[in-house]
Amino acid sequence: MNPIRLSALFLTLIFLVWGKSQAQDVPFEKEVREISAKLDSVGWQQGGTVFTGSSTIRMWKDVQSTFPNASILNTGFGGSKASDLETHLFPLVIRLEPSRVFIYEGDNDIWAGVPAAEIMASIHRIVTRLQLIDPNMEIYLIGAKPSPSRWEKKANYEILNQKLWEYGKAQEGVSFVDTWKALTDPAGNPRPELYIEDQLHLNAKGYEIWASIFAPYFKD
């Protein structure tokens, strides 16, 4: 059988198995199914770029128009944690067959009291699965942002970002993307004017700064 057709058949079978496994009530199941259905209706380009993770990604609604020369899919979902992305990795990333993926997880984990070591264990399992499917896939781990509403756990977020950076240095095919410094003032404090009313999610100005951070990854 043609290798391409065999690969497509294999992914289809995995998707069917995944669908059955999601019959149980698992976090974000309904939202992930809606995202998958939307992607199926519009289609996607194999070898493109996927941005995935929690609501900071989900709310970056103009990421595709920000980088119009690239094929980008945004599969951010809810207030997810790294373990949630683990659960839904196939429909949100694997079946889309991207050449690279940007992941934003850990923000909600830290706020919920999940230890950094546990977050990194989930990240490692995610990376391992992705590289098993495609050893050439480029994986970018986006560092947590400095949200004013979560500033009381600044030290915890800095520890997580350090671990993500170290992991990116040690793991082939994985890189760390720092978003912390660009969103703080010269004194190292968060900038409330870059966030919406909840002081957790970025506003248009905040995403403009994010666009400048990611622009080098989308140069022609």
PyMOL CGO cylinders between C-alpha atoms (Angstrom):
from pymol import cmd
from pymol.cgo import CYLINDER

trace = [
    CYLINDER, 0.00, 0.00, 0.00, 1.16, 3.54, -0.71, 0.3, 1, 1, 1, 1, 1, 1,
    CYLINDER, 1.16, 3.54, -0.71, 2.95, 4.86, 2.42, 0.3, 1, 1, 1, 1, 1, 1,
    CYLINDER, 2.95, 4.86, 2.42, 0.94, 8.10, 2.39, 0.3, 1, 1, 1, 1, 1, 1,
    CYLINDER, 0.94, 8.10, 2.39, -2.36, 6.23, 2.25, 0.3, 1, 1, 1, 1, 1, 1,
    CYLINDER, -2.36, 6.23, 2.25, -1.13, 3.88, 4.97, 0.3, 1, 1, 1, 1, 1, 1,
    CYLINDER, -1.13, 3.88, 4.97, -0.25, 6.86, 7.18, 0.3, 1, 1, 1, 1, 1, 1,
    CYLINDER, -0.25, 6.86, 7.18, -3.68, 8.41, 6.57, 0.3, 1, 1, 1, 1, 1, 1,
    CYLINDER, -3.68, 8.41, 6.57, -5.39, 5.13, 7.43, 0.3, 1, 1, 1, 1, 1, 1,
    CYLINDER, -5.39, 5.13, 7.43, -3.33, 4.83, 10.59, 0.3, 1, 1, 1, 1, 1, 1,
    CYLINDER, -3.33, 4.83, 10.59, -4.28, 8.34, 11.73, 0.3, 1, 1, 1, 1, 1, 1,
    CYLINDER, -4.28, 8.34, 11.73, -7.94, 7.65, 10.93, 0.3, 1, 1, 1, 1, 1, 1,
    CYLINDER, -7.94, 7.65, 10.93, -7.91, 4.52, 13.08, 0.3, 1, 1, 1, 1, 1, 1,
    CYLINDER, -7.91, 4.52, 13.08, -6.28, 6.41, 15.95, 0.3, 1, 1, 1, 1, 1, 1,
    CYLINDER, -6.28, 6.41, 15.95, -8.91, 9.14, 15.65, 0.3, 1, 1, 1, 1, 1, 1,
    CYLINDER, -8.91, 9.14, 15.65, -11.70, 6.56, 15.85, 0.3, 1, 1, 1, 1, 1, 1,
    CYLINDER, -11.70, 6.56, 15.85, -10.15, 5.00, 18.93, 0.3, 1, 1, 1, 1, 1, 1,
    CYLINDER, -10.15, 5.00, 18.93, -9.74, 8.45, 20.46, 0.3, 1, 1, 1, 1, 1, 1,
    CYLINDER, -9.74, 8.45, 20.46, -13.39, 9.23, 19.79, 0.3, 1, 1, 1, 1, 1, 1,
    CYLINDER, -13.39, 9.23, 19.79, -14.51, 6.12, 21.64, 0.3, 1, 1, 1, 1, 1, 1,
    CYLINDER, -14.51, 6.12, 21.64, -12.20, 6.84, 24.55, 0.3, 1, 1, 1, 1, 1, 1,
    CYLINDER, -12.20, 6.84, 24.55, -13.75, 10.29, 24.93, 0.3, 1, 1, 1, 1, 1, 1,
    CYLINDER, -13.75, 10.29, 24.93, -17.18, 8.78, 25.56, 0.3, 1, 1, 1, 1, 1, 1,
    CYLINDER, -17.18, 8.78, 25.56, -16.46, 9.27, 29.26, 0.3, 1, 1, 1, 1, 1, 1,
    CYLINDER, -16.46, 9.27, 29.26, -16.88, 12.70, 30.79, 0.3, 1, 1, 1, 1, 1, 1,
    CYLINDER, -16.88, 12.70, 30.79, -13.40, 14.23, 30.71, 0.3, 1, 1, 1, 1, 1, 1,
    CYLINDER, -13.40, 14.23, 30.71, -12.45, 17.89, 31.13, 0.3, 1, 1, 1, 1, 1, 1,
    CYLINDER, -12.45, 17.89, 31.13, -12.85, 20.02, 27.99, 0.3, 1, 1, 1, 1, 1, 1,
    CYLINDER, -12.85, 20.02, 27.99, -14.27, 17.10, 25.98, 0.3, 1, 1, 1, 1, 1, 1,
    CYLINDER, -14.27, 17.10, 25.98, -17.13, 19.14, 24.51, 0.3, 1, 1, 1, 1, 1, 1,
    CYLINDER, -17.13, 19.14, 24.51, -14.90, 22.09, 23.61, 0.3, 1, 1, 1, 1, 1, 1,
    CYLINDER, -14.90, 22.09, 23.61, -12.27, 19.88, 22.00, 0.3, 1, 1, 1, 1, 1, 1,
    CYLINDER, -12.27, 19.88, 22.00, -14.93, 18.14, 19.92, 0.3, 1, 1, 1, 1, 1, 1,
    CYLINDER, -14.93, 18.14, 19.92, -16.19, 21.53, 18.74, 0.3, 1, 1, 1, 1, 1, 1,
    CYLINDER, -16.19, 21.53, 18.74, -12.66, 22.59, 17.80, 0.3, 1, 1, 1, 1, 1, 1,
    CYLINDER, -12.66, 22.59, 17.80, -12.15, 19.32, 15.91, 0.3, 1, 1, 1, 1, 1, 1,
    CYLINDER, -12.15, 19.32, 15.91, -15.45, 19.70, 14.06, 0.3, 1, 1, 1, 1, 1, 1,
    CYLINDER, -15.45, 19.70, 14.06, -14.56, 23.24, 13.03, 0.3, 1, 1, 1, 1, 1, 1,
    CYLINDER, -14.56, 23.24, 13.03, -11.18, 22.12, 11.74, 0.3, 1, 1, 1, 1, 1, 1,
    CYLINDER, -11.18, 22.12, 11.74, -12.81, 19.33, 9.77, 0.3, 1, 1, 1, 1, 1, 1,
    CYLINDER, -12.81, 19.33, 9.77, -15.19, 21.80, 8.15, 0.3, 1, 1, 1, 1, 1, 1,
    CYLINDER, -15.19, 21.80, 8.15, -12.51, 24.25, 7.05, 0.3, 1, 1, 1, 1, 1, 1,
    CYLINDER, -12.51, 24.25, 7.05, -9.71, 21.73, 6.51, 0.3, 1, 1, 1, 1, 1, 1,
    CYLINDER, -9.71, 21.73, 6.51, -6.07, 22.19, 7.31, 0.3, 1, 1, 1, 1, 1, 1,
    CYLINDER, -6.07, 22.19, 7.31, -2.73, 22.10, 5.59, 0.3, 1, 1, 1, 1, 1, 1,
    CYLINDER, -2.73, 22.10, 5.59, -0.36, 19.30, 6.56, 0.3, 1, 1, 1, 1, 1, 1,
    CYLINDER, -0.36, 19.30, 6.56, 3.01, 20.67, 7.60, 0.3, 1, 1, 1, 1, 1, 1,
    CYLINDER, 3.01, 20.67, 7.60, 1.66, 23.94, 8.98, 0.3, 1, 1, 1, 1, 1, 1,
    CYLINDER, 1.66, 23.94, 8.98, 2.02, 25.47, 12.44, 0.3, 1, 1, 1, 1, 1, 1,
    CYLINDER, 2.02, 25.47, 12.44, -0.20, 24.72, 15.43, 0.3, 1, 1, 1, 1, 1, 1,
    CYLINDER, -0.20, 24.72, 15.43, -0.57, 27.00, 18.44, 0.3, 1, 1, 1, 1, 1, 1,
    CYLINDER, -0.57, 27.00, 18.44, -2.17, 25.15, 21.32, 0.3, 1, 1, 1, 1, 1, 1,
    CYLINDER, -2.17, 25.15, 21.32, -2.60, 25.38, 25.07, 0.3, 1, 1, 1, 1, 1, 1,
    CYLINDER, -2.60, 25.38, 25.07, -4.77, 27.30, 27.47, 0.3, 1, 1, 1, 1, 1, 1,
    CYLINDER, -4.77, 27.30, 27.47, -6.93, 30.42, 27.11, 0.3, 1, 1, 1, 1, 1, 1,
    CYLINDER, -6.93, 30.42, 27.11, -4.02, 32.77, 26.40, 0.3, 1, 1, 1, 1, 1, 1,
    CYLINDER, -4.02, 32.77, 26.40, -3.68, 30.92, 23.10, 0.3, 1, 1, 1, 1, 1, 1,
    CYLINDER, -3.68, 30.92, 23.10, -7.43, 30.46, 22.61, 0.3, 1, 1, 1, 1, 1, 1,
    CYLINDER, -7.43, 30.46, 22.61, -7.96, 34.22, 22.88, 0.3, 1, 1, 1, 1, 1, 1,
    CYLINDER, -7.96, 34.22, 22.88, -5.26, 35.07, 20.34, 0.3, 1, 1, 1, 1, 1, 1,
    CYLINDER, -5.26, 35.07, 20.34, -7.91, 35.00, 17.67, 0.3, 1, 1, 1, 1, 1, 1,
    CYLINDER, -7.91, 35.00, 17.67, -6.01, 36.92, 15.01, 0.3, 1, 1, 1, 1, 1, 1,
    CYLINDER, -6.01, 36.92, 15.01, -2.80, 34.88, 15.11, 0.3, 1, 1, 1, 1, 1, 1,
    CYLINDER, -2.80, 34.88, 15.11, -3.36, 33.67, 11.52, 0.3, 1, 1, 1, 1, 1, 1,
    CYLINDER, -3.36, 33.67, 11.52, -3.94, 37.17, 10.16, 0.3, 1, 1, 1, 1, 1, 1,
    CYLINDER, -3.94, 37.17, 10.16, -0.97, 38.42, 12.19, 0.3, 1, 1, 1, 1, 1, 1,
    CYLINDER, -0.97, 38.42, 12.19, 1.25, 36.07, 10.18, 0.3, 1, 1, 1, 1, 1, 1,
    CYLINDER, 1.25, 36.07, 10.18, -0.65, 35.79, 6.88, 0.3, 1, 1, 1, 1, 1, 1,
    CYLINDER, -0.65, 35.79, 6.88, 2.16, 34.10, 4.97, 0.3, 1, 1, 1, 1, 1, 1,
    CYLINDER, 2.16, 34.10, 4.97, 2.08, 31.05, 7.24, 0.3, 1, 1, 1, 1, 1, 1,
    CYLINDER, 2.08, 31.05, 7.24, -0.49, 28.28, 7.61, 0.3, 1, 1, 1, 1, 1, 1,
    CYLINDER, -0.49, 28.28, 7.61, -1.51, 28.47, 11.28, 0.3, 1, 1, 1, 1, 1, 1,
    CYLINDER, -1.51, 28.47, 11.28, -4.10, 26.61, 13.32, 0.3, 1, 1, 1, 1, 1, 1,
    CYLINDER, -4.10, 26.61, 13.32, -5.12, 27.79, 16.78, 0.3, 1, 1, 1, 1, 1, 1,
    CYLINDER, -5.12, 27.79, 16.78, -6.35, 24.90, 18.94, 0.3, 1, 1, 1, 1, 1, 1,
    CYLINDER, -6.35, 24.90, 18.94, -6.17, 26.65, 22.30, 0.3, 1, 1, 1, 1, 1, 1,
    CYLINDER, -6.17, 26.65, 22.30, -8.87, 25.48, 24.69, 0.3, 1, 1, 1, 1, 1, 1,
    CYLINDER, -8.87, 25.48, 24.69, -10.47, 26.67, 27.90, 0.3, 1, 1, 1, 1, 1, 1,
    CYLINDER, -10.47, 26.67, 27.90, -8.47, 27.08, 31.08, 0.3, 1, 1, 1, 1, 1, 1,
    CYLINDER, -8.47, 27.08, 31.08, -6.49, 23.97, 30.37, 0.3, 1, 1, 1, 1, 1, 1,
    CYLINDER, -6.49, 23.97, 30.37, -3.53, 22.51, 32.21, 0.3, 1, 1, 1, 1, 1, 1,
    CYLINDER, -3.53, 22.51, 32.21, -0.65, 20.50, 30.77, 0.3, 1, 1, 1, 1, 1, 1,
    CYLINDER, -0.65, 20.50, 30.77, -2.40, 17.27, 31.75, 0.3, 1, 1, 1, 1, 1, 1,
    CYLINDER, -2.40, 17.27, 31.75, -5.46, 18.34, 29.74, 0.3, 1, 1, 1, 1, 1, 1,
    CYLINDER, -5.46, 18.34, 29.74, -3.36, 18.86, 26.63, 0.3, 1, 1, 1, 1, 1, 1,
    CYLINDER, -3.36, 18.86, 26.63, -1.92, 15.40, 27.23, 0.3, 1, 1, 1, 1, 1, 1,
    CYLINDER, -1.92, 15.40, 27.23, -5.42, 13.97, 27.19, 0.3, 1, 1, 1, 1, 1, 1,
    CYLINDER, -5.42, 13.97, 27.19, -6.44, 15.80, 24.02, 0.3, 1, 1, 1, 1, 1, 1,
    CYLINDER, -6.44, 15.80, 24.02, -3.11, 15.80, 22.20, 0.3, 1, 1, 1, 1, 1, 1,
    CYLINDER, -3.11, 15.80, 22.20, -4.30, 13.68, 19.29, 0.3, 1, 1, 1, 1, 1, 1,
    CYLINDER, -4.30, 13.68, 19.29, -7.26, 15.81, 18.10, 0.3, 1, 1, 1, 1, 1, 1,
    CYLINDER, -7.26, 15.81, 18.10, -5.59, 19.13, 18.87, 0.3, 1, 1, 1, 1, 1, 1,
    CYLINDER, -5.59, 19.13, 18.87, -2.13, 18.45, 17.45, 0.3, 1, 1, 1, 1, 1, 1,
    CYLINDER, -2.13, 18.45, 17.45, -1.17, 14.98, 16.25, 0.3, 1, 1, 1, 1, 1, 1,
    CYLINDER, -1.17, 14.98, 16.25, -3.87, 14.41, 13.67, 0.3, 1, 1, 1, 1, 1, 1,
    CYLINDER, -3.87, 14.41, 13.67, -3.20, 17.82, 12.14, 0.3, 1, 1, 1, 1, 1, 1,
    CYLINDER, -3.20, 17.82, 12.14, 0.32, 16.68, 11.17, 0.3, 1, 1, 1, 1, 1, 1,
    CYLINDER, 0.32, 16.68, 11.17, 2.06, 20.04, 11.77, 0.3, 1, 1, 1, 1, 1, 1,
    CYLINDER, 2.06, 20.04, 11.77, 5.73, 20.63, 11.11, 0.3, 1, 1, 1, 1, 1, 1,
    CYLINDER, 5.73, 20.63, 11.11, 5.93, 22.68, 14.28, 0.3, 1, 1, 1, 1, 1, 1,
    CYLINDER, 5.93, 22.68, 14.28, 3.85, 23.37, 17.37, 0.3, 1, 1, 1, 1, 1, 1,
    CYLINDER, 3.85, 23.37, 17.37, 3.86, 26.16, 19.95, 0.3, 1, 1, 1, 1, 1, 1,
    CYLINDER, 3.86, 26.16, 19.95, 2.59, 25.09, 23.38, 0.3, 1, 1, 1, 1, 1, 1,
    CYLINDER, 2.59, 25.09, 23.38, 1.38, 27.34, 26.20, 0.3, 1, 1, 1, 1, 1, 1,
    CYLINDER, 1.38, 27.34, 26.20, 0.68, 25.30, 29.31, 0.3, 1, 1, 1, 1, 1, 1,
    CYLINDER, 0.68, 25.30, 29.31, 1.66, 25.64, 32.95, 0.3, 1, 1, 1, 1, 1, 1,
    CYLINDER, 1.66, 25.64, 32.95, 0.06, 29.00, 33.71, 0.3, 1, 1, 1, 1, 1, 1,
    CYLINDER, 0.06, 29.00, 33.71, -3.15, 27.51, 35.10, 0.3, 1, 1, 1, 1, 1, 1,
    CYLINDER, -3.15, 27.51, 35.10, -1.24, 24.60, 36.63, 0.3, 1, 1, 1, 1, 1, 1,
    CYLINDER, -1.24, 24.60, 36.63, 0.90, 26.86, 38.81, 0.3, 1, 1, 1, 1, 1, 1,
    CYLINDER, 0.90, 26.86, 38.81, -2.13, 28.89, 39.90, 0.3, 1, 1, 1, 1, 1, 1,
    CYLINDER, -2.13, 28.89, 39.90, -3.91, 25.66, 40.85, 0.3, 1, 1, 1, 1, 1, 1,
    CYLINDER, -3.91, 25.66, 40.85, -0.97, 24.53, 42.96, 0.3, 1, 1, 1, 1, 1, 1,
    CYLINDER, -0.97, 24.53, 42.96, 0.40, 21.89, 40.62, 0.3, 1, 1, 1, 1, 1, 1,
    CYLINDER, 0.40, 21.89, 40.62, 4.14, 21.40, 41.34, 0.3, 1, 1, 1, 1, 1, 1,
    CYLINDER, 4.14, 21.40, 41.34, 6.52, 22.46, 38.58, 0.3, 1, 1, 1, 1, 1, 1,
    CYLINDER, 6.52, 22.46, 38.58, 7.99, 18.94, 38.49, 0.3, 1, 1, 1, 1, 1, 1,
    CYLINDER, 7.99, 18.94, 38.49, 4.54, 17.49, 37.76, 0.3, 1, 1, 1, 1, 1, 1,
    CYLINDER, 4.54, 17.49, 37.76, 3.97, 20.05, 35.00, 0.3, 1, 1, 1, 1, 1, 1,
    CYLINDER, 3.97, 20.05, 35.00, 7.31, 19.18, 33.43, 0.3, 1, 1, 1, 1, 1, 1,
    CYLINDER, 7.31, 19.18, 33.43, 6.48, 15.47, 33.57, 0.3, 1, 1, 1, 1, 1, 1,
    CYLINDER, 6.48, 15.47, 33.57, 3.35, 16.17, 31.51, 0.3, 1, 1, 1, 1, 1, 1,
    CYLINDER, 3.35, 16.17, 31.51, 5.33, 18.37, 29.11, 0.3, 1, 1, 1, 1, 1, 1,
    CYLINDER, 5.33, 18.37, 29.11, 7.90, 15.63, 28.65, 0.3, 1, 1, 1, 1, 1, 1,
    CYLINDER, 7.90, 15.63, 28.65, 5.22, 13.06, 27.84, 0.3, 1, 1, 1, 1, 1, 1,
    CYLINDER, 5.22, 13.06, 27.84, 3.67, 15.46, 25.33, 0.3, 1, 1, 1, 1, 1, 1,
    CYLINDER, 3.67, 15.46, 25.33, 7.01, 16.10, 23.66, 0.3, 1, 1, 1, 1, 1, 1,
    CYLINDER, 7.01, 16.10, 23.66, 7.83, 12.39, 23.59, 0.3, 1, 1, 1, 1, 1, 1,
    CYLINDER, 7.83, 12.39, 23.59, 4.56, 11.54, 21.86, 0.3, 1, 1, 1, 1, 1, 1,
    CYLINDER, 4.56, 11.54, 21.86, 4.97, 14.29, 19.29, 0.3, 1, 1, 1, 1, 1, 1,
    CYLINDER, 4.97, 14.29, 19.29, 8.54, 13.31, 18.49, 0.3, 1, 1, 1, 1, 1, 1,
    CYLINDER, 8.54, 13.31, 18.49, 7.53, 9.67, 18.25, 0.3, 1, 1, 1, 1, 1, 1,
    CYLINDER, 7.53, 9.67, 18.25, 5.00, 10.62, 15.57, 0.3, 1, 1, 1, 1, 1, 1,
    CYLINDER, 5.00, 10.62, 15.57, 7.36, 13.01, 13.79, 0.3, 1, 1, 1, 1, 1, 1,
    CYLINDER, 7.36, 13.01, 13.79, 11.02, 13.18, 14.91, 0.3, 1, 1, 1, 1, 1, 1,
    CYLINDER, 11.02, 13.18, 14.91, 11.49, 16.31, 12.78, 0.3, 1, 1, 1, 1, 1, 1,
    CYLINDER, 11.49, 16.31, 12.78, 8.66, 18.29, 14.37, 0.3, 1, 1, 1, 1, 1, 1,
    CYLINDER, 8.66, 18.29, 14.37, 9.81, 21.60, 15.88, 0.3, 1, 1, 1, 1, 1, 1,
    CYLINDER, 9.81, 21.60, 15.88, 8.37, 22.08, 19.36, 0.3, 1, 1, 1, 1, 1, 1,
    CYLINDER, 8.37, 22.08, 19.36, 8.31, 25.44, 21.12, 0.3, 1, 1, 1, 1, 1, 1,
    CYLINDER, 8.31, 25.44, 21.12, 7.43, 25.76, 24.80, 0.3, 1, 1, 1, 1, 1, 1,
    CYLINDER, 7.43, 25.76, 24.80, 6.02, 29.21, 25.54, 0.3, 1, 1, 1, 1, 1, 1,
    CYLINDER, 6.02, 29.21, 25.54, 6.95, 30.56, 28.94, 0.3, 1, 1, 1, 1, 1, 1,
    CYLINDER, 6.95, 30.56, 28.94, 4.29, 31.71, 31.37, 0.3, 1, 1, 1, 1, 1, 1,
    CYLINDER, 4.29, 31.71, 31.37, 3.36, 35.39, 31.18, 0.3, 1, 1, 1, 1, 1, 1,
    CYLINDER, 3.36, 35.39, 31.18, 3.50, 37.79, 34.17, 0.3, 1, 1, 1, 1, 1, 1,
    CYLINDER, 3.50, 37.79, 34.17, -0.19, 38.33, 34.89, 0.3, 1, 1, 1, 1, 1, 1,
    CYLINDER, -0.19, 38.33, 34.89, -0.95, 41.03, 37.52, 0.3, 1, 1, 1, 1, 1, 1,
    CYLINDER, -0.95, 41.03, 37.52, -3.80, 38.95, 38.98, 0.3, 1, 1, 1, 1, 1, 1,
    CYLINDER, -3.80, 38.95, 38.98, -1.40, 36.06, 39.66, 0.3, 1, 1, 1, 1, 1, 1,
    CYLINDER, -1.40, 36.06, 39.66, 1.61, 38.08, 40.76, 0.3, 1, 1, 1, 1, 1, 1,
    CYLINDER, 1.61, 38.08, 40.76, 1.53, 36.57, 44.25, 0.3, 1, 1, 1, 1, 1, 1,
    CYLINDER, 1.53, 36.57, 44.25, 2.94, 33.39, 42.68, 0.3, 1, 1, 1, 1, 1, 1,
    CYLINDER, 2.94, 33.39, 42.68, 5.65, 35.19, 40.75, 0.3, 1, 1, 1, 1, 1, 1,
    CYLINDER, 5.65, 35.19, 40.75, 8.40, 32.97, 42.19, 0.3, 1, 1, 1, 1, 1, 1,
    CYLINDER, 8.40, 32.97, 42.19, 6.53, 29.83, 41.17, 0.3, 1, 1, 1, 1, 1, 1,
    CYLINDER, 6.53, 29.83, 41.17, 6.13, 31.07, 37.62, 0.3, 1, 1, 1, 1, 1, 1,
    CYLINDER, 6.13, 31.07, 37.62, 9.80, 32.00, 37.42, 0.3, 1, 1, 1, 1, 1, 1,
    CYLINDER, 9.80, 32.00, 37.42, 10.74, 28.50, 38.55, 0.3, 1, 1, 1, 1, 1, 1,
    CYLINDER, 10.74, 28.50, 38.55, 8.49, 26.99, 35.88, 0.3, 1, 1, 1, 1, 1, 1,
    CYLINDER, 8.49, 26.99, 35.88, 9.96, 29.21, 33.18, 0.3, 1, 1, 1, 1, 1, 1,
    CYLINDER, 9.96, 29.21, 33.18, 13.47, 28.27, 34.25, 0.3, 1, 1, 1, 1, 1, 1,
    CYLINDER, 13.47, 28.27, 34.25, 12.59, 24.59, 34.01, 0.3, 1, 1, 1, 1, 1, 1,
    CYLINDER, 12.59, 24.59, 34.01, 11.03, 25.08, 30.59, 0.3, 1, 1, 1, 1, 1, 1,
    CYLINDER, 11.03, 25.08, 30.59, 14.17, 26.90, 29.44, 0.3, 1, 1, 1, 1, 1, 1,
    CYLINDER, 14.17, 26.90, 29.44, 16.42, 24.14, 30.78, 0.3, 1, 1, 1, 1, 1, 1,
    CYLINDER, 16.42, 24.14, 30.78, 14.28, 21.49, 29.12, 0.3, 1, 1, 1, 1, 1, 1,
    CYLINDER, 14.28, 21.49, 29.12, 14.48, 23.31, 25.81, 0.3, 1, 1, 1, 1, 1, 1,
    CYLINDER, 14.48, 23.31, 25.81, 18.26, 23.43, 26.10, 0.3, 1, 1, 1, 1, 1, 1,
    CYLINDER, 18.26, 23.43, 26.10, 18.55, 19.74, 26.91, 0.3, 1, 1, 1, 1, 1, 1,
    CYLINDER, 18.55, 19.74, 26.91, 15.95, 18.27, 24.55, 0.3, 1, 1, 1, 1, 1, 1,
    CYLINDER, 15.95, 18.27, 24.55, 16.71, 18.08, 20.85, 0.3, 1, 1, 1, 1, 1, 1,
    CYLINDER, 16.71, 18.08, 20.85, 14.05, 19.66, 18.67, 0.3, 1, 1, 1, 1, 1, 1,
    CYLINDER, 14.05, 19.66, 18.67, 12.59, 21.68, 21.56, 0.3, 1, 1, 1, 1, 1, 1,
    CYLINDER, 12.59, 21.68, 21.56, 13.01, 25.42, 22.21, 0.3, 1, 1, 1, 1, 1, 1,
    CYLINDER, 13.01, 25.42, 22.21, 11.82, 27.85, 24.87, 0.3, 1, 1, 1, 1, 1, 1,
    CYLINDER, 11.82, 27.85, 24.87, 10.02, 31.09, 23.99, 0.3, 1, 1, 1, 1, 1, 1,
    CYLINDER, 10.02, 31.09, 23.99, 10.27, 33.75, 26.69, 0.3, 1, 1, 1, 1, 1, 1,
    CYLINDER, 10.27, 33.75, 26.69, 7.25, 36.05, 27.01, 0.3, 1, 1, 1, 1, 1, 1,
    CYLINDER, 7.25, 36.05, 27.01, 7.91, 37.28, 30.55, 0.3, 1, 1, 1, 1, 1, 1,
    CYLINDER, 7.91, 37.28, 30.55, 10.46, 40.04, 30.04, 0.3, 1, 1, 1, 1, 1, 1,
    CYLINDER, 10.46, 40.04, 30.04, 8.64, 41.76, 27.18, 0.3, 1, 1, 1, 1, 1, 1,
    CYLINDER, 8.64, 41.76, 27.18, 5.49, 42.09, 29.31, 0.3, 1, 1, 1, 1, 1, 1,
    CYLINDER, 5.49, 42.09, 29.31, 7.19, 43.67, 32.33, 0.3, 1, 1, 1, 1, 1, 1,
    CYLINDER, 7.19, 43.67, 32.33, 8.41, 47.22, 32.97, 0.3, 1, 1, 1, 1, 1, 1,
    CYLINDER, 8.41, 47.22, 32.97, 12.06, 48.22, 33.58, 0.3, 1, 1, 1, 1, 1, 1,
    CYLINDER, 12.06, 48.22, 33.58, 11.63, 47.43, 37.28, 0.3, 1, 1, 1, 1, 1, 1,
    CYLINDER, 11.63, 47.43, 37.28, 10.46, 43.91, 36.47, 0.3, 1, 1, 1, 1, 1, 1,
    CYLINDER, 10.46, 43.91, 36.47, 6.83, 44.47, 37.39, 0.3, 1, 1, 1, 1, 1, 1,
    CYLINDER, 6.83, 44.47, 37.39, 3.81, 43.43, 35.28, 0.3, 1, 1, 1, 1, 1, 1,
    CYLINDER, 3.81, 43.43, 35.28, 2.10, 46.04, 33.12, 0.3, 1, 1, 1, 1, 1, 1,
    CYLINDER, 2.10, 46.04, 33.12, -1.64, 46.19, 33.88, 0.3, 1, 1, 1, 1, 1, 1,
    CYLINDER, -1.64, 46.19, 33.88, -2.33, 48.22, 30.72, 0.3, 1, 1, 1, 1, 1, 1,
    CYLINDER, -2.33, 48.22, 30.72, -1.50, 45.13, 28.64, 0.3, 1, 1, 1, 1, 1, 1,
    CYLINDER, -1.50, 45.13, 28.64, -4.33, 43.05, 30.14, 0.3, 1, 1, 1, 1, 1, 1,
    CYLINDER, -4.33, 43.05, 30.14, -8.10, 43.02, 29.97, 0.3, 1, 1, 1, 1, 1, 1,
    CYLINDER, -8.10, 43.02, 29.97, -10.22, 43.73, 33.03, 0.3, 1, 1, 1, 1, 1, 1,
    CYLINDER, -10.22, 43.73, 33.03, -9.49, 40.37, 34.68, 0.3, 1, 1, 1, 1, 1, 1,
    CYLINDER, -9.49, 40.37, 34.68, -5.76, 41.26, 34.70, 0.3, 1, 1, 1, 1, 1, 1,
    CYLINDER, -5.76, 41.26, 34.70, -5.08, 37.71, 33.54, 0.3, 1, 1, 1, 1, 1, 1,
    CYLINDER, -5.08, 37.71, 33.54, -5.63, 37.70, 29.80, 0.3, 1, 1, 1, 1, 1, 1,
    CYLINDER, -5.63, 37.70, 29.80, -3.86, 39.94, 27.32, 0.3, 1, 1, 1, 1, 1, 1,
    CYLINDER, -3.86, 39.94, 27.32, -5.64, 42.76, 25.52, 0.3, 1, 1, 1, 1, 1, 1,
    CYLINDER, -5.64, 42.76, 25.52, -4.92, 43.95, 21.98, 0.3, 1, 1, 1, 1, 1, 1,
    CYLINDER, -4.92, 43.95, 21.98, -1.78, 45.81, 23.07, 0.3, 1, 1, 1, 1, 1, 1,
    CYLINDER, -1.78, 45.81, 23.07, -0.57, 42.73, 24.91, 0.3, 1, 1, 1, 1, 1, 1,
    CYLINDER, -0.57, 42.73, 24.91, -1.01, 40.57, 21.84, 0.3, 1, 1, 1, 1, 1, 1,
    CYLINDER, -1.01, 40.57, 21.84, 0.82, 43.16, 19.77, 0.3, 1, 1, 1, 1, 1, 1,
    CYLINDER, 0.82, 43.16, 19.77, 3.82, 42.52, 22.00, 0.3, 1, 1, 1, 1, 1, 1,
    CYLINDER, 3.82, 42.52, 22.00, 3.31, 38.78, 21.63, 0.3, 1, 1, 1, 1, 1, 1,
    CYLINDER, 3.31, 38.78, 21.63, 3.26, 39.26, 17.87, 0.3, 1, 1, 1, 1, 1, 1,
    CYLINDER, 3.26, 39.26, 17.87, 6.66, 40.96, 18.06, 0.3, 1, 1, 1, 1, 1, 1,
    CYLINDER, 6.66, 40.96, 18.06, 7.99, 38.06, 20.14, 0.3, 1, 1, 1, 1, 1, 1,
    CYLINDER, 7.99, 38.06, 20.14, 6.86, 35.45, 17.62, 0.3, 1, 1, 1, 1, 1, 1,
    CYLINDER, 6.86, 35.45, 17.62, 7.58, 37.43, 14.46, 0.3, 1, 1, 1, 1, 1, 1,
    CYLINDER, 7.58, 37.43, 14.46, 11.13, 36.01, 14.06, 0.3, 1, 1, 1, 1, 1, 1,
    CYLINDER, 11.13, 36.01, 14.06, 9.64, 32.51, 13.77, 0.3, 1, 1, 1, 1, 1, 1,
    CYLINDER, 9.64, 32.51, 13.77, 7.58, 33.58, 10.77, 0.3, 1, 1, 1, 1, 1, 1,
    CYLINDER, 7.58, 33.58, 10.77, 10.13, 35.34, 8.63, 0.3, 1, 1, 1, 1, 1, 1,
    CYLINDER, 10.13, 35.34, 8.63, 9.99, 34.38, 4.93, 0.3, 1, 1, 1, 1, 1, 1,
]
cmd.load_cgo(trace, "trace")
